[in-house]
Amino acid sequence: MEMTDVARAITAATTVAASLGLPADNAVVLHNSNKLALRLTPSDVLARVAPLGQEVAQFEVDLAQRLVAAGCPVGLPELRTEPRVHVRDGFAVTLWTYYEQVTPPAAPADVAQALKRLHEGMRTVDLPSPLFTDRITEAQRIVADADLSPALADADRAFLAGRLADLRRAIDDCGPLEQLLHGEPHPGNVLSTADGPLFIDLETCCRGPVEFDLAHVPEAVREHYQGADQELLDDCRQLVLAMVAAWRWDVGDQFPRGRAFGDELLRVLRAGAPWPTLDTVVSRLDGH
């Protein structure tokens, strides 16, 4: 979110919280991307704020309530007020429970077990949801339109377009079983809490094979999640790398060091198997 919008978004969130009897004298920015995550004190509320029309806040709130009822390990909506979307000054504001993270972080085996529980609970939830292939379509649209990705070189554009099309076809040919997924259960969307690992950022939920979710997790977590189709997982890992590469070349992308990340992902895709996980690519880029 542009800095000029951050102040307005903070005011919208604190105003909504205060109107519900949740004091919000101070706001700490926890994350800023296409939406803003804020810790509001002294009430200790997590506020998520996004421009109207650029969010799926109602879907996220509705899904969270159903997943909580199904016993899934997810972050709870704020319990001191009715869970719903609040509209203020052109922003959609939702309020969530704030969790203190514990150290050391949850062990990979515990994260894998939590993801397994999430998937099991999701099989019991019936809610209209996007397909994981919608993500591929979005990435293909960015790559195909030079106005949306003007800095992408022609050779890279042709390479990425071909890789996305081939992977889409290969995964479709597998005819995988599909179910409701988190969509992006990478380490940034897993909180290590006193209650165990909890998954957040449910706006990415979609329907697809569990291997699509597993393609986002570190290898140490995947090793403790039994029953995955390794060939499908390899295709999904490569697909995630290709999609994220496309998003980093979006003219409106605000990801930190986005172009450097995009270049590195193209290099990784050209290098071939074995396909690294996203956290491995980030570590390489950070020089770790």
Long-range contacts (C-beta under 8 A, 24 or more apart in sequence): 1-32, 1-33, 1-34, 1-35, 1-36, 1-51, 1-254, 2-254, 5-51, 6-32, 6-36, 8-89, 8-90, 8-91, 9-36, 9-38, 9-49, 9-91, 10-36, 10-38, 10-49, 11-89, 12-49, 12-88, 12-89, 12-90, 12-91, 12-93, 13-38, 13-40, 13-47, 13-49, 13-88, 13-91, 13-93, 14-40, 14-47, 15-88, 16-47, 16-86, 16-88, 16-93, 16-95, 17-43, 17-45, 17-47, 17-95, 20-80, 20-81, 20-95, 21-80, 21-81, 22-78, 22-80, 22-81, 22-95, 33-254, 33-255, 34-254, 39-98, 43-80, 44-98, 45-78, 45-95, 45-96, 45-97, 45-98, 46-75, 46-78, 46-95, 46-96, 46-97, 46-98, 46-99, 47-93, 47-94, 47-95, 47-96, 48-93, 48-94, 48-95, 48-96, 49-91, 49-92, 49-93, 50-91, 50-92, 51-90, 51-91, 51-92, 52-87, 52-90, 52-91, 52-92, 55-92, 55-203, 56-203, 57-85, 57-92, 57-94, 57-203, 58-85, 59-127, 59-129, 59-203, 59-205, 60-94, 60-202, 60-203, 60-205, 61-85, 61-94, 62-127, 63-125, 63-127, 63-129, 63-202, 63-205, 64-202, 66-125, 66-127, 67-118, 67-121, 67-122, 67-125, 67-202, 70-121, 70-122, 70-124, 70-125, 71-117, 71-121, 72-117, 72-118, 72-121, 72-122, 72-199, 73-114, 73-117, 73-118, 73-195, 73-196, 73-197, 73-198, 73-199, 74-118, 74-198, 74-199, 74-200, 74-202, 75-99, 75-191, 75-198, 75-199, 75-200, 96-200, 99-191, 99-193, 99-195, 99-198, 100-193, 100-194, 101-191, 101-192, 101-193, 102-192, 102-193, 102-194, 103-192, 104-192, 105-192, 106-190, 106-192, 106-196, 106-197, 108-218, 108-220, 108-221, 108-223, 108-224, 109-224, 110-196, 110-197, 111-190, 111-197, 111-217, 111-221, 111-224, 112-217, 112-221, 112-222, 112-223, 112-224, 112-225, 113-224, 114-190, 114-196, 114-197, 114-198, 114-199, 115-182, 115-185, 115-199, 115-213, 115-214, 115-217, 115-221, 115-225, 116-225, 118-182, 118-185, 118-199, 119-179, 119-181, 119-210, 119-213, 122-179, 122-180, 122-181, 122-182, 122-205, 123-179, 123-180, 125-180, 127-180, 129-180, 129-205, 129-206, 129-207, 130-205, 130-206, 130-207, 131-178, 131-206, 131-207, 131-208, 132-178, 132-181, 132-183, 132-206, 132-207, 132-208, 132-209, 132-212, 133-168, 133-172, 133-208, 134-206, 135-183, 135-206, 135-243, 136-164, 136-167, 136-168, 136-239, 136-243, 138-243, 138-247, 139-164, 139-242, 139-243, 139-246, 139-247, 140-164, 140-165, 140-168, 140-246, 142-246, 142-247, 142-249, 142-250, 143-246, 143-249, 147-251, 148-250, 148-251, 149-246, 149-249, 149-250, 149-251, 150-251, 151-249, 151-251, 151-259, 152-249, 156-266, 159-266, 159-269, 159-270, 160-242, 160-245, 160-246, 160-266, 160-269, 163-238, 163-242, 163-269, 164-239, 164-242, 164-243, 164-246, 167-235, 167-238, 167-239, 167-242, 168-239, 170-235, 171-209, 171-232, 171-235, 171-236, 171-239, 174-209, 174-229, 174-231, 174-232, 174-235, 176-208, 176-209, 176-211, 176-229, 176-232, 177-209, 178-207, 178-208, 178-209, 179-207, 179-208, 179-209, 179-210, 180-205, 180-206, 180-207, 181-205, 181-206, 181-207, 181-208, 181-210, 181-212, 181-213, 182-213, 183-212, 183-213, 184-216, 185-213, 185-216, 185-217, 186-216, 186-217, 186-278, 186-279, 187-217, 187-218, 187-279, 209-236, 211-235, 211-236, 212-236, 212-239, 212-240, 215-239, 215-240, 215-277, 216-240, 216-277, 216-278, 217-277, 218-277, 218-279, 218-280, 219-277, 219-280, 222-277, 234-273, 234-275, 237-275, 237-276, 237-277, 238-269, 238-275, 240-278, 241-265, 241-268, 241-269, 241-275, 241-276, 241-278, 241-281, 242-269, 244-278, 245-269, 257-285, 260-285, 261-285
